[in-house]
């Protein structure tokens, strides 16, 4: 199961962000800071699939509404491969 450790300027995601666990992370978009910058660190994410991309895009949509400068950091290689496969690498802001 994926978990998020939150600090003022970053979220550190850990665990599985797969179809079975990613939907539980969707409500976290309500907690994105307004008019601020936030980095979501994926260094401790162990498994990903297309649901991970869905969560990322949902967070980006909410961040845009809140004028939050949301960036993603230390993406796992397999997630980077999925991003390239679906042609969305340029749509995901990275630190």
Backbone as CSV, one residue per row, in Angstrom:
resi,resn,N_x,N_y,N_z,CA_x,CA_y,CA_z,C_x,C_y,C_z
1,UNK,0.830,-1.175,0.000,0.000,0.000,0.000,0.883,1.249,0.000
2,UNK,0.483,2.250,-0.738,1.242,3.498,-0.803,0.904,4.384,0.393
3,UNK,1.915,5.098,0.834,1.746,6.043,1.938,2.446,7.334,1.580
4,UNK,2.027,8.419,2.223,2.645,9.721,1.980,3.073,10.322,3.313
5,UNK,4.346,10.683,3.381,4.865,11.456,4.509,4.933,12.895,4.032
6,UNK,4.246,13.786,4.718,4.159,15.166,4.251,5.012,16.100,5.100
7,UNK,5.690,17.000,4.398,6.357,18.117,5.056,5.794,19.383,4.413
8,UNK,6.269,20.512,4.830,5.749,21.769,4.311,5.955,21.922,2.807
9,UNK,7.106,21.445,2.303,7.438,21.653,0.894,7.544,20.387,0.066
10,UNK,7.301,19.232,0.685,7.416,17.990,-0.088,6.503,16.908,0.461
11,UNK,6.173,15.999,-0.424,5.494,14.762,-0.065,6.415,13.634,-0.472
12,UNK,6.665,12.710,0.435,7.490,11.546,0.142,6.567,10.328,0.065
13,UNK,6.423,9.809,-1.143,5.529,8.678,-1.375,6.329,7.394,-1.256
14,UNK,5.742,6.384,-0.615,6.415,5.091,-0.482,5.410,3.970,-0.708
15,UNK,5.937,2.807,-1.059,5.092,1.629,-1.233,4.617,1.439,-2.661
16,UNK,3.571,0.627,-2.807,3.015,0.297,-4.117,2.008,1.345,-4.570
17,UNK,2.233,1.890,-5.755,1.267,2.818,-6.362,0.655,2.141,-7.576
18,UNK,0.041,0.995,-7.344,-0.548,0.217,-8.429,-2.069,0.330,-8.384
19,UNK,-2.708,-0.291,-9.363,-4.164,-0.241,-9.475,-4.850,-0.589,-8.153
20,UNK,-4.284,-1.511,-7.415,-4.893,-1.930,-6.150,-4.790,-0.877,-5.053
21,UNK,-3.771,-0.012,-5.123,-3.523,0.912,-4.024,-3.601,2.389,-4.404
22,UNK,-3.393,2.708,-5.657,-3.348,4.111,-6.084,-4.651,4.881,-5.843
23,UNK,-5.831,4.296,-6.051,-7.057,5.069,-5.841,-7.180,5.676,-4.439
24,UNK,-6.586,5.035,-3.459,-6.638,5.577,-2.097,-5.875,6.891,-1.975
25,UNK,-4.978,7.157,-2.932,-4.190,8.389,-2.898,-4.896,9.567,-3.572
26,UNK,-5.929,9.305,-4.357,-6.612,10.384,-5.072,-7.131,11.492,-4.160
27,UNK,-7.733,11.182,-3.015,-8.235,12.254,-2.152,-7.147,13.189,-1.605
28,UNK,-5.890,12.759,-1.684,-4.807,13.614,-1.190,-4.725,14.932,-1.956
29,UNK,-5.295,14.969,-3.162,-5.247,16.206,-3.948,-5.946,17.356,-3.214
30,UNK,-6.852,17.040,-2.319,-7.516,18.090,-1.525,-6.529,18.799,-0.607
31,UNK,-5.418,18.147,-0.301,-4.446,18.703,0.642,-3.275,19.404,-0.039
32,UNK,-3.351,19.560,-1.356,-2.293,20.303,-2.050,-2.318,21.749,-1.586
33,UNK,-1.156,22.329,-1.343,-1.134,23.721,-0.861,-1.534,24.699,-1.967
34,UNK,-2.226,25.741,-1.588,-2.609,26.780,-2.543,-1.473,27.774,-2.707
35,UNK,-1.251,28.171,-3.948,-0.262,29.194,-4.289,1.094,28.938,-3.633
36,UNK,1.551,27.719,-3.749,2.836,27.332,-3.162,3.537,26.381,-4.132
37,UNK,4.721,25.927,-3.736,5.457,24.938,-4.510,5.550,23.661,-3.693
38,UNK,5.342,22.532,-4.365,5.392,21.247,-3.698,6.114,20.251,-4.590
39,UNK,7.020,19.491,-3.998,7.730,18.430,-4.703,7.238,17.095,-4.153
40,UNK,6.822,16.215,-5.054,6.410,14.865,-4.671,7.552,13.921,-5.037
41,UNK,8.144,13.316,-4.025,9.322,12.466,-4.177,8.896,10.997,-4.246
42,UNK,9.273,10.336,-5.335,8.898,8.942,-5.557,10.037,7.975,-5.232
43,UNK,11.065,8.406,-4.553,12.249,7.566,-4.316,11.925,6.248,-3.630
44,UNK,10.901,6.223,-2.785,10.588,5.002,-2.041,9.380,4.250,-2.581
45,UNK,8.937,4.610,-3.787,7.837,3.881,-4.419,8.395,2.570,-4.958
46,UNK,7.730,1.477,-4.630,8.264,0.162,-4.980,7.681,-0.424,-6.259
47,UNK,6.392,-0.218,-6.518,5.751,-0.747,-7.717,4.835,0.309,-8.308
48,UNK,4.810,0.383,-9.650,3.948,1.333,-10.349,3.256,0.632,-11.509
49,UNK,2.174,1.230,-11.967,1.526,0.820,-13.201,0.797,2.044,-13.748
50,UNK,-0.086,1.859,-14.694,-0.753,3.004,-15.304,-1.598,3.794,-14.298
51,UNK,-2.020,3.159,-13.226,-2.779,3.878,-12.189,-1.921,4.968,-11.560
52,UNK,-0.630,4.757,-11.493,0.276,5.771,-10.953,0.195,7.038,-11.793
53,UNK,0.212,6.877,-13.105,0.101,8.033,-13.997,-1.232,8.747,-13.794
54,UNK,-2.288,7.990,-13.603,-3.603,8.597,-13.375,-3.612,9.457,-12.120
55,UNK,-3.015,8.951,-11.062,-2.935,9.722,-9.817,-2.117,10.987,-10.030
56,UNK,-1.006,10.865,-10.723,-0.153,12.030,-10.967,-0.909,13.107,-11.740
57,UNK,-1.645,12.702,-12.775,-2.396,13.682,-13.560,-3.543,14.283,-12.758
58,UNK,-4.164,13.494,-11.907,-5.225,14.038,-11.046,-4.645,15.076,-10.084
59,UNK,-3.495,14.766,-9.486,-2.850,15.745,-8.601,-2.484,17.008,-9.379
60,UNK,-1.996,16.852,-10.606,-1.640,18.018,-11.424,-2.864,18.876,-11.737
61,UNK,-4.010,18.245,-12.018,-5.238,19.006,-12.285,-5.636,19.829,-11.069
62,UNK,-5.613,19.222,-9.905,-5.976,19.929,-8.677,-4.950,21.012,-8.348
63,UNK,-3.684,20.719,-8.588,-2.634,21.714,-8.327,-2.843,22.945,-9.198
64,UNK,-3.220,22.732,-10.437,-3.448,23.859,-11.338,-4.592,24.734,-10.824
65,UNK,-5.647,24.105,-10.345,-6.785,24.860,-9.798,-6.373,25.687,-8.586
66,UNK,-5.452,25.154,-7.793,-5.001,25.837,-6.577,-3.778,26.721,-6.811
67,UNK,-3.333,26.789,-8.060,-2.127,27.541,-8.424,-0.922,27.061,-7.598
68,UNK,-0.838,25.755,-7.459,0.277,25.105,-6.765,1.273,24.641,-7.823
69,UNK,2.524,25.018,-7.654,3.592,24.584,-8.568,4.030,23.186,-8.137
70,UNK,3.409,22.175,-8.730,3.649,20.785,-8.358,4.698,20.171,-9.280
71,UNK,5.696,19.538,-8.679,6.773,18.874,-9.427,6.987,17.486,-8.835
72,UNK,7.504,16.596,-9.667,7.777,15.229,-9.241,9.279,14.977,-9.290
73,UNK,9.785,14.234,-8.315,11.222,13.989,-8.209,11.501,12.507,-8.007
74,UNK,12.699,12.121,-8.428,13.239,10.773,-8.239,12.246,9.681,-8.658
75,UNK,11.760,9.819,-9.890,10.814,8.849,-10.432,11.526,7.533,-10.729
76,UNK,10.917,6.411,-10.347,11.529,5.108,-10.641,11.684,4.904,-12.148
77,UNK,12.674,4.123,-12.531,12.945,3.860,-13.950,11.721,3.267,-14.657
78,UNK,11.020,2.345,-13.986,9.865,1.727,-14.637,8.734,2.743,-14.849
79,UNK,8.614,3.728,-13.980,7.622,4.788,-14.185,8.049,5.688,-15.341
80,UNK,9.327,5.986,-15.424,9.828,6.774,-16.547,9.587,6.048,-17.869
81,UNK,9.721,4.742,-17.851,9.459,3.950,-19.059,7.983,4.018,-19.448
82,UNK,7.093,3.926,-18.465,5.666,4.046,-18.749,5.335,5.422,-19.322
83,UNK,5.933,6.456,-18.746,5.702,7.810,-19.226,6.132,7.935,-20.688
84,UNK,7.275,7.371,-21.017,7.773,7.418,-22.395,6.876,6.606,-23.326
85,UNK,6.457,5.437,-22.882,5.605,4.567,-23.684,4.302,5.268,-24.069
86,UNK,3.714,5.993,-23.121,2.449,6.685,-23.366,2.638,8.102,-23.901
87,UNK,3.883,8.525,-24.066,4.154,9.836,-24.639,3.761,11.003,-23.754
88,UNK,3.889,10.829,-22.437,3.464,11.886,-21.512,4.617,12.483,-20.704
89,UNK,5.832,12.095,-21.007,6.982,12.574,-20.238,7.014,14.092,-20.159
90,UNK,6.754,14.750,-21.271,6.815,16.221,-21.308,5.672,16.875,-20.539
91,UNK,4.628,16.114,-20.215,3.473,16.671,-19.513,3.607,16.613,-17.998
92,UNK,4.621,15.898,-17.532,4.819,15.716,-16.092,6.018,16.537,-15.640
93,UNK,5.753,17.629,-14.901,6.863,18.487,-14.463,7.746,17.770,-13.439
94,UNK,9.041,17.822,-13.704,9.986,17.157,-12.817,10.953,18.160,-12.242
95,UNK,11.424,17.837,-11.069,12.413,18.683,-10.390,13.776,18.295,-10.857
